[in-house]
Amino acid sequence: MIRVTRLNDRPFVINADLIRTIEQNPDTIITLVSGEHLVVKESMDTIIERVIEYGRHLRKLTPPT
């Protein structure tokens, strides 16, 4: 899960695995695999960094095989 902020300053979290696309023009729009569109304050680069960090966090929680 990653934390993002709506344009009205209300924070919320989304499942990073459900992100289909991220666009910035000029607002940042996240499109989920369901087709739902979310407009957020964070830049596209910030969201990408958070998704990468989320993935790294998940890999740390996985026990070695």
Protein Blocks (a to p, Z undefined) as FASTA:
>chain_A
ZZdddfkopacdddfklpmbdcddfbccdddfkopacddfbdfklmmmmmmmmmmmmmmm
pccZZ
